[in-house]
């Protein structure tokens, strides 16, 4: 607990912050390979590769976050089961649209739809299988590096289409398996998984998946799933926001924090900053951000990367805006939760 409080104090104190650069436009087509460079990346932009039919776009490169995390997007139609594997990094999935089956260990799995979430803790065997005609999910790993693996193991992709339906590229499996050890990925080709599902879940989730609230485990070695709006929620009255906590620093030994923030319209606030790298990705509505006196408007799928120490403002001018926060440690969502109350709903009160 003391370690967490110390982190929050460091976030708010600003004594060890790093000034954000002032050169270069805020909106880019490809994520910069420069540490501590804030940027906005529109949906379906970013360096893209074809990983056996899965189109992987780099949203936050490992080098940009100084190794804290990597964030990529995955666009696909129905695809084969990915190779079962495990690694020492924390991995998290957030589904933006479409459906994907996510498996961990041999006996647990969920069908993720829009706004569903999975955390795959270090050392646990896992895999996934896209099964929708138009899937888009965001994948984050902390510490970072998964973007570099995909870049090295995949084929080039230059189309503006989200993915290439009916024409998946063929992976060089020997090359992929040879690269895995370099990125701490351990394949488990002889592991088996449970495909006996009912209502989008294996037996362990029948009482809760999509129908009841779910909790976050206190054990940082335990994987888990959270369906849309069913995790712990907090109401920040003064800010007019509902924070849906998906990962606190407790579940990842301070490596990653993830939440959704739903907010109403309001005026431009005072600037704030945090001592942790963060990215916000919009899932509904329209988010405004201001960094270095430059303003950008973000809609569905757009992402803003905010390096530690960067002064920024964020607000909405539409009735309902929602975005996902990804941070390499305690960040905006953790700060908002500190002054909020427990809440049972996905929107603020009238």
C-alpha positions as CSV (number, residue, x, y, z in Angstrom):
1,X,0.0,0.0,0.0
2,X,2.8,2.4,0.9
3,X,4.5,1.7,-2.5
4,X,1.2,2.6,-4.3
5,X,0.8,5.8,-2.3
6,X,4.4,6.8,-3.0
7,X,3.7,6.3,-6.7
8,X,0.7,8.5,-6.6
9,X,2.6,11.2,-4.8
10,X,5.3,11.0,-7.5
11,X,2.7,11.3,-10.2
12,X,1.2,14.4,-8.8
13,X,4.3,16.1,-7.5
14,X,6.0,16.8,-10.8
15,X,9.4,17.1,-9.3
16,X,10.9,14.4,-11.5
17,X,8.9,15.1,-14.7
18,X,10.4,15.2,-18.1
19,X,9.4,18.1,-20.3
20,X,7.5,17.3,-23.5
21,X,9.1,18.2,-26.8
22,X,7.7,21.2,-28.6
23,X,8.7,20.4,-32.2
24,X,6.6,18.4,-34.7
25,X,2.9,18.2,-35.3
26,X,0.7,16.3,-32.8
27,X,-1.2,14.2,-35.4
28,X,0.9,11.6,-37.2
29,X,0.4,8.7,-39.6
30,X,3.0,6.5,-38.0
31,X,4.0,6.3,-34.3
32,X,7.3,8.1,-33.8
33,X,10.3,6.0,-32.8
34,X,11.4,8.8,-30.4
35,X,11.1,8.5,-26.6
36,X,9.0,11.1,-24.8
37,X,7.3,12.3,-28.0
38,X,3.6,13.0,-27.6
39,X,1.4,12.2,-30.6
40,X,-2.1,11.4,-31.9
41,X,-2.5,8.4,-34.2
42,X,-5.8,8.2,-36.1
43,X,-7.6,4.9,-36.3
44,X,-6.1,2.4,-38.8
45,X,-2.9,4.4,-39.1
46,X,0.5,3.2,-38.0
47,X,3.2,0.9,-39.3
48,X,1.4,-2.3,-40.4
49,X,2.5,-5.9,-41.0
50,X,0.6,-9.1,-42.0
51,X,1.0,-11.8,-39.4
52,X,-0.6,-14.7,-41.2
53,X,-3.8,-12.8,-42.0
54,X,-3.8,-10.7,-38.8
55,X,-2.9,-7.1,-39.6
56,X,-0.9,-5.7,-36.8
57,X,-0.5,-1.9,-36.5
58,X,2.0,-0.4,-34.0
59,X,0.2,2.2,-31.9
60,X,2.9,2.7,-29.2
61,X,6.3,1.3,-30.0
62,X,8.6,-0.2,-27.4
63,X,11.3,2.4,-28.0
64,X,8.7,5.3,-27.7
65,X,7.8,4.2,-24.2
66,X,11.4,3.6,-23.3
67,X,10.6,-0.1,-22.8
68,X,7.6,0.4,-20.5
69,X,4.9,-1.0,-22.7
70,X,4.0,-1.8,-26.4
71,X,0.6,-1.3,-27.8
72,X,-0.6,-2.7,-31.2
73,X,-3.9,-3.1,-32.9
74,X,-5.1,-6.3,-34.5
75,X,-7.6,-6.3,-37.4
76,X,-8.8,-9.6,-38.9
77,X,-11.6,-11.7,-40.2
78,X,-12.1,-15.3,-39.0
79,X,-8.6,-16.9,-38.5
80,X,-7.0,-20.0,-37.3
81,X,-6.1,-20.6,-33.7
82,X,-2.8,-18.9,-32.8
83,X,0.1,-21.0,-31.5
84,X,-0.3,-21.6,-27.7
85,X,2.5,-19.9,-25.8
86,X,3.5,-18.1,-22.7
87,X,6.0,-15.3,-21.7
88,X,7.2,-13.3,-18.8
89,X,5.4,-10.1,-19.8
90,X,1.9,-9.0,-18.8
91,X,-0.4,-9.1,-21.8
92,X,-3.9,-7.5,-22.1
93,X,-6.6,-7.5,-24.8
94,X,-9.4,-5.0,-25.2
95,X,-11.9,-5.7,-27.9
96,X,-13.1,-2.7,-29.9
97,X,-15.4,-4.5,-32.3
98,X,-16.1,-8.0,-33.6
99,X,-15.4,-11.2,-31.7
100,X,-12.4,-13.2,-30.6
101,X,-12.0,-16.3,-28.5
102,X,-9.3,-16.0,-25.9
103,X,-8.0,-19.1,-24.1
104,X,-5.7,-19.3,-21.0
105,X,-4.1,-22.4,-19.6
106,X,-6.0,-25.6,-20.7
107,X,-9.5,-25.1,-19.3
108,X,-10.6,-21.4,-19.3
109,X,-11.7,-19.2,-22.1
110,X,-14.1,-16.4,-23.1
111,X,-15.6,-15.0,-26.3
112,X,-14.7,-11.3,-26.2
113,X,-17.0,-8.9,-27.9
114,X,-16.8,-5.1,-28.0
115,X,-15.5,-3.6,-24.7
116,X,-14.6,-6.9,-23.2
117,X,-11.2,-7.3,-21.7
118,X,-8.7,-10.1,-20.9
119,X,-5.5,-10.0,-18.8
120,X,-3.0,-12.8,-19.4
121,X,-0.6,-12.9,-16.5
122,X,3.1,-13.9,-16.9
123,X,3.8,-17.6,-17.2
124,X,0.3,-18.7,-18.2
125,X,-0.2,-20.6,-21.5
126,X,-2.6,-18.7,-23.7
127,X,-3.8,-18.2,-27.3
128,X,-6.7,-16.6,-29.2
129,X,-8.8,-17.2,-32.3
130,X,-10.6,-14.4,-34.2
131,X,-14.0,-15.6,-35.3
132,X,-15.8,-12.5,-36.5
133,X,-16.0,-11.0,-40.0
134,X,-14.6,-7.7,-38.7
135,X,-12.5,-7.9,-35.6
136,X,-10.5,-5.0,-34.1
137,X,-8.8,-5.4,-30.8
138,X,-6.0,-3.6,-28.9
139,X,-3.2,-5.6,-27.5
140,X,-0.8,-4.3,-24.9
141,X,2.3,-5.9,-23.3
142,X,4.3,-4.6,-20.4
143,X,7.3,-4.4,-20.4
144,X,7.3,-3.6,-24.2
145,X,8.8,-5.4,-27.2
146,X,5.9,-7.3,-28.8
147,X,5.7,-4.7,-31.6
148,X,9.4,-5.5,-32.5
149,X,8.5,-9.3,-32.6
150,X,5.6,-8.7,-35.0
151,X,7.7,-6.5,-37.2
152,X,10.5,-9.1,-37.4
153,X,8.2,-12.1,-37.9
154,X,5.6,-10.8,-40.3
155,X,5.2,-9.9,-43.9
156,X,4.8,-6.3,-45.2
157,X,1.3,-4.8,-45.4
158,X,0.7,-1.5,-47.3
159,X,-3.0,-1.5,-48.0
160,X,-5.4,1.1,-46.4
161,X,-8.0,-1.8,-45.9
162,X,-8.3,-2.8,-42.2
163,X,-7.2,-6.3,-43.3
164,X,-7.2,-8.4,-46.5
165,X,-10.3,-10.7,-46.4
166,X,-9.9,-14.0,-48.2
167,X,-6.2,-13.5,-48.9
168,X,-4.2,-14.2,-45.7
169,X,-0.4,-14.3,-46.1
170,X,1.6,-17.4,-45.2
171,X,3.9,-17.1,-42.3
172,X,7.4,-18.6,-42.3
173,X,6.8,-20.8,-39.3
174,X,10.5,-21.7,-39.0
175,X,11.3,-18.0,-38.8
176,X,8.6,-17.3,-36.3
177,X,9.7,-20.1,-34.0
178,X,13.3,-19.0,-34.3
179,X,12.4,-15.4,-33.3
180,X,10.3,-16.3,-30.3
181,X,13.1,-17.0,-27.8
182,X,14.6,-13.6,-28.6
183,X,11.4,-12.0,-27.3
184,X,10.9,-14.3,-24.3
185,X,8.0,-16.1,-26.0
186,X,7.9,-19.8,-25.2
187,X,5.8,-21.9,-27.6
188,X,3.7,-24.8,-26.2
189,X,2.7,-26.8,-29.3
190,X,1.7,-29.9,-27.4
191,X,-0.5,-28.1,-24.9
192,X,-4.3,-28.7,-25.2
193,X,-7.2,-26.3,-24.7
194,X,-10.8,-26.6,-23.8
195,X,-13.2,-25.8,-26.7
196,X,-16.3,-27.0,-24.9
197,X,-18.0,-23.6,-24.4
198,X,-21.6,-22.5,-23.5
199,X,-22.8,-18.9,-24.0
200,X,-19.3,-17.6,-24.9
201,X,-17.5,-19.1,-21.9
202,X,-16.0,-22.2,-20.4
203,X,-17.7,-23.6,-17.3
204,X,-16.0,-21.4,-14.8
205,X,-17.7,-18.3,-16.2
206,X,-21.3,-19.5,-16.6
207,X,-22.5,-17.6,-13.6
208,X,-21.0,-14.3,-14.4
209,X,-19.8,-13.8,-18.0
210,X,-21.8,-10.9,-19.5
211,X,-24.5,-11.2,-16.8
212,X,-22.9,-10.3,-13.4
213,X,-20.3,-8.1,-11.9
214,X,-16.7,-9.5,-11.9
215,X,-13.8,-8.7,-9.6
216,X,-10.1,-8.2,-10.0
217,X,-7.9,-10.8,-8.3
218,X,-5.3,-9.8,-5.8
219,X,-2.8,-12.3,-7.1
220,X,-0.5,-10.9,-9.8
221,X,0.0,-14.4,-11.2
222,X,-3.7,-14.9,-12.0
223,X,-5.2,-14.3,-15.5
224,X,-8.8,-13.1,-15.7
225,X,-11.5,-11.7,-17.9
226,X,-13.8,-8.7,-17.5
227,X,-16.9,-8.3,-19.7
228,X,-18.2,-4.9,-20.8
229,X,-18.9,-2.6,-17.8
230,X,-18.9,-5.5,-15.4
231,X,-15.7,-4.8,-13.5
232,X,-15.2,-2.4,-10.5
233,X,-16.6,1.1,-11.2
234,X,-16.1,4.4,-9.5
235,X,-17.9,7.7,-9.8
236,X,-15.9,10.9,-9.7
237,X,-18.6,13.5,-8.9
238,X,-16.6,16.6,-9.4
239,X,-15.1,15.4,-12.7
240,X,-18.4,13.9,-14.0
241,X,-16.6,10.7,-14.9
242,X,-17.2,7.0,-14.4
243,X,-14.0,5.0,-14.1
244,X,-14.2,1.3,-15.0
245,X,-11.1,-0.4,-13.5
246,X,-9.7,-3.2,-15.6
247,X,-6.2,-3.5,-14.2
248,X,-4.8,-1.8,-11.1
249,X,-1.0,-1.8,-10.3
250,X,-1.8,-4.7,-7.9
251,X,-2.6,-7.2,-10.6
252,X,0.7,-6.4,-12.5
253,X,3.3,-5.5,-9.8
254,X,3.0,-1.9,-11.0
255,X,3.9,-2.7,-14.6
256,X,0.5,-1.8,-16.1
257,X,-2.7,0.0,-15.3
258,X,-5.8,-0.1,-17.5
259,X,-9.3,1.4,-17.2
260,X,-12.2,2.9,-19.1
261,X,-13.3,6.5,-18.5
262,X,-16.8,7.6,-19.5
263,X,-17.3,11.3,-19.3
264,X,-19.9,14.0,-20.0
265,X,-19.3,17.2,-21.9
266,X,-17.6,20.1,-20.1
267,X,-15.3,23.0,-20.5
268,X,-11.5,22.8,-21.1
269,X,-9.9,22.0,-17.7
270,X,-6.6,23.0,-16.3
271,X,-3.5,21.1,-17.5
272,X,-2.3,18.1,-15.6
273,X,0.7,15.7,-15.9
274,X,1.8,12.3,-14.6
275,X,5.1,10.7,-14.0
276,X,4.2,7.7,-16.2
277,X,3.8,7.0,-19.9
278,X,0.1,6.7,-20.9
279,X,-2.0,6.2,-24.0
280,X,-5.7,6.9,-24.4
281,X,-7.8,5.3,-27.1
282,X,-11.4,6.4,-27.8
283,X,-14.2,3.8,-28.0
284,X,-17.2,6.2,-28.1
285,X,-17.9,9.8,-28.6
286,X,-15.2,12.5,-29.2
287,X,-12.2,13.3,-27.0
288,X,-10.3,16.6,-27.2
289,X,-6.7,16.8,-26.1
290,X,-4.3,19.7,-25.9
291,X,-0.5,19.2,-25.7
292,X,2.0,22.0,-26.3
293,X,-0.8,24.4,-27.2
294,X,-1.9,22.1,-30.1
295,X,-5.4,20.6,-29.9
296,X,-6.6,17.4,-31.6
297,X,-10.1,15.7,-31.7
298,X,-10.2,11.9,-31.3
299,X,-13.0,9.6,-32.4
300,X,-13.4,5.8,-32.4
301,X,-10.0,4.0,-32.5
302,X,-7.9,7.1,-32.4
303,X,-5.1,7.1,-29.8
304,X,-3.1,9.7,-28.0
305,X,0.3,8.9,-26.5
306,X,1.2,11.1,-23.5
307,X,4.8,10.6,-22.2
308,X,5.6,11.0,-18.5
309,X,6.0,14.6,-17.5
310,X,3.9,16.0,-20.4
311,X,1.4,18.7,-19.5
312,X,-1.9,18.0,-21.2
313,X,-5.6,18.8,-21.1
314,X,-8.5,16.5,-22.1
315,X,-12.2,17.1,-22.3
316,X,-15.4,16.3,-24.3
317,X,-17.9,18.5,-26.0
318,X,-20.4,15.7,-26.8
319,X,-23.0,14.0,-24.6
320,X,-21.0,10.8,-23.9
321,X,-17.4,10.0,-24.5
322,X,-15.5,6.9,-23.5
323,X,-11.9,5.9,-23.8
324,X,-9.5,3.3,-22.6
325,X,-6.4,4.3,-20.6
326,X,-3.2,2.3,-20.8
327,X,-0.4,3.3,-18.5
328,X,3.0,1.8,-17.5
329,X,2.2,2.1,-13.8
330,X,-0.3,4.2,-11.8
331,X,-1.7,6.9,-14.1
332,X,-4.8,9.0,-14.7
333,X,-7.4,6.4,-13.9
334,X,-5.7,5.5,-10.6
335,X,-5.6,9.2,-9.6
336,X,-9.3,9.7,-10.4
337,X,-10.2,6.6,-8.4
338,X,-8.5,8.0,-5.3
339,X,-11.1,10.7,-5.0
340,X,-14.1,8.7,-6.3
341,X,-16.8,6.6,-4.7
342,X,-17.8,3.0,-5.5
343,X,-20.4,3.0,-8.3
344,X,-22.7,0.3,-9.8
345,X,-23.5,1.9,-13.1
346,X,-21.8,2.6,-16.4
347,X,-22.9,6.3,-16.6
348,X,-23.0,9.1,-14.1
349,X,-26.2,10.1,-12.2
350,X,-28.7,12.6,-13.5
